[in-house]
Amino acid sequence: KEIHRLSTRDIYYFEVVDNRSFFYCRDSVFESQLKLYEFEQITQGTGFFRASKSMVLNSDKIDFIKPSFSGRFEVMLLNQEKVIVSRRYVSMLKQKMGL
């Protein structure tokens, strides 16, 4: 019911859950009217990359990564939240991390 002004550097990831879009920041979550592809377009050429079918992740907010089962990677963010990068997008993760 409020409108917040966010900078992309404050966003850890953007995710779509049950057809609703959300920005996840360090300590807060904000709902958005943007579609996943629109957010991807806005952040093209930055540290953001597609991490799964429903998530765009900010590589600048990654603390560390480790391989998980089935070719996926587990990512620990700077705010101590864990997210999974799908097998399909692991190559993009490695590219963003310089691996």
N, C-alpha and C positions, 0 to 999 in steps of 0.2 A: 504494500500500500504506500510505500515510499519510493522515491527515485534516488538512486545513489550514483555518483560519478566515480568510475573506477579507471585506473590506469592498467594497461596490460602487464606492467611489471609487478603489480600486486596480485595477479591471478596465477594460481597454481595449476588449475585445469578447468576445462569447460566440459560439461557432461550432459547428456540427454538421458533422462530416466522417465519412463512411462509417458513419453511424448511431451515432457516438460524439460526446459533447458535451465542449467544452473552454472554460475561462476563459483568456483571454490577458491577462497583466499586463505590466508594464514589461519584466521580464527573465525571466519564468517562464510556464509553461503548466501548467494543472491540469485533470485530467479531472473531469467532473461526471456525476451521475446525472440531472440536470435535463433536461427536454425544452425545445426552443426556446420554445414557447408558455408554458411555466411560467416561464422566465426573463423573458420579456416581461411577464408578469403581475406578477412580483415588482418589476420596475423601472418599472412604469407611473407616469407623472407625474414621472419624473426625466429626465436628459439622454440616456438610452438610447433608441434607435430602431431599427426594422428597416431594415437596409441592403441585404439580399439575402434570397433564399429560405432561406439557411442561416446568416445572421449578424445579431446585434443589436450595434450599435456605440454606444460612449459618446461623445457629442458633446463632452464636456468634455476629451477626450483628443486632439482634432483640432488639429493645428498649422496646416495649410492644406489647401485643396481646389482642384482644377482640373478643368475639363471634360476628358473623355476621348472616345474614339470611340463612336459609336452611342448618344449621349445619356447615357452613364454618366459618373460622376465618380470621379476618383482622389483618395483622401484620404491625406494624410501625417499620421501620428500623432506624438505628442510623443516617442515612442521610436524615431522614424525608420522605422517600418514602414509600408509602403504597402498599402492595401486599396481595393477597388473597391465603390462604391455603385451598385447596379443602377438602370437607367433608371426602373423602376417606383417606386423609393423616393427618387429625387432630390428630389421636392417636400418630403418629410419632412426630408431633410438641409438644404435651404434654410430651412425653417421653424425647425429647431433652431439654425441658424447666424444667424438673424435677417436673412435675405436676401429 
